[in-house]
Amino acid sequence: ACGVALSGARGAAMQGEPEGAAVELMLRPHRLRLRRAGGAGAQGEASLPGRVRSLSYVGDVAQVEVETAAGRLVVERGTDGGDWRGFAEGEAVEVSWSPAGVRAFPAGQPARAGA
């Protein structure tokens, strides 16, 4: 495993690429977690601060779009759970994820099927 440096990210780690290699990271929206800025995250999680840009509903899924220093991230949650409720556009938040859920690909190359 090697550390990943993102502007403002903490604790990111991944497998498969040598240290110092340029990579692009893929995070699935349903594997991301959202909490209010300054909230306690799980030990070992990576996190990135941002601001809620929009909230929308797509069928039985709530999508929260967050603008971060690394770009736009979309967090998805089923609408039957309440962990997405109460967030407002413009609110400071943190997006977090388990390093095990990160997939890395060589920079500039398309993602591999089945990865």
C-alpha positions in Angstrom: 0.0 0.0 0.0 1.1 3.5 -0.6 -0.2 6.9 0.6 -2.1 9.1 -1.8 -1.7 12.9 -1.6 -4.8 14.9 -2.5 -5.2 18.6 -1.8 -6.9 18.5 1.6 -7.3 14.7 1.9 -6.1 12.9 5.0 -5.4 9.2 5.4 -5.9 8.0 1.9 -4.2 4.7 1.0 -4.4 2.2 -1.8 -2.9 -1.0 -3.3 -1.3 -1.7 -6.6 0.7 1.3 -7.8 4.3 2.1 -6.8 4.9 5.1 -4.6 5.2 8.3 -6.6 3.2 7.0 -9.6 0.6 9.3 -11.1 -2.8 7.7 -10.6 -6.5 8.5 -10.9 -8.7 7.3 -8.1 -12.2 5.8 -8.4 -14.6 5.9 -5.5 -18.1 4.5 -5.9 -20.8 7.0 -4.7 -22.5 4.4 -2.5 -19.2 3.7 -0.6 -18.7 7.4 0.4 -19.9 8.7 3.7 -21.0 12.2 4.5 -20.7 14.0 7.8 -20.8 17.6 9.1 -17.5 19.4 9.1 -15.6 18.6 12.3 -17.5 15.4 13.0 -15.6 12.3 14.1 -15.0 9.8 11.4 -14.1 6.1 11.8 -10.5 5.2 12.5 -8.5 4.5 9.4 -10.9 6.4 7.0 -9.7 8.9 4.5 -11.6 12.2 4.3 -11.9 15.3 2.2 -13.5 18.6 3.3 -16.0 20.2 1.0 -19.3 22.0 0.6 -22.7 20.6 -0.4 -23.4 21.8 -3.9 -26.8 20.2 -4.4 -29.2 17.5 -3.1 -31.4 15.5 -5.4 -33.6 12.4 -5.4 -33.3 9.7 -8.1 -36.0 7.1 -7.5 -35.1 5.5 -4.1 -31.7 7.1 -4.0 -30.7 10.5 -2.5 -27.6 12.1 -4.1 -25.6 14.7 -2.4 -23.2 16.5 -4.7 -20.1 17.9 -2.8 -17.5 20.3 -4.2 -14.0 19.5 -2.9 -10.5 20.6 -3.6 -10.1 17.3 -5.6 -13.3 18.0 -7.6 -16.9 17.1 -7.4 -17.9 14.0 -5.5 -21.4 12.5 -5.4 -22.5 10.6 -2.3 -25.5 8.3 -2.7 -27.8 6.9 0.0 -31.0 5.0 -0.1 -33.9 7.3 0.9 -35.2 4.7 3.5 -32.2 5.6 5.7 -32.0 9.0 7.4 -28.3 9.6 7.3 -28.6 12.0 4.3 -31.3 14.2 5.8 -30.6 17.6 7.2 -27.8 18.6 4.9 -28.2 22.0 3.2 -26.7 23.5 0.0 -23.6 25.5 0.9 -23.0 23.5 4.2 -19.4 22.6 5.1 -19.1 18.8 5.2 -16.5 16.0 5.1 -16.7 13.1 2.6 -15.0 10.0 4.0 -14.3 6.5 2.7 -12.6 3.3 3.6 -9.2 3.0 1.8 -10.3 -0.5 0.9 -12.9 1.0 -1.4 -10.5 3.0 -3.5 -9.5 1.8 -6.9 -6.4 3.3 -8.6 -5.6 3.4 -12.3 -2.5 4.8 -14.0 -3.2 8.4 -14.8 -4.6 9.1 -18.3 -5.6 5.5 -19.0 -9.2 4.3 -19.0 -10.5 2.3 -16.1 -10.3 -1.5 -16.5 -13.5 -3.5 -16.7 -14.1 -5.5 -13.6 -11.8 -3.4 -11.4 
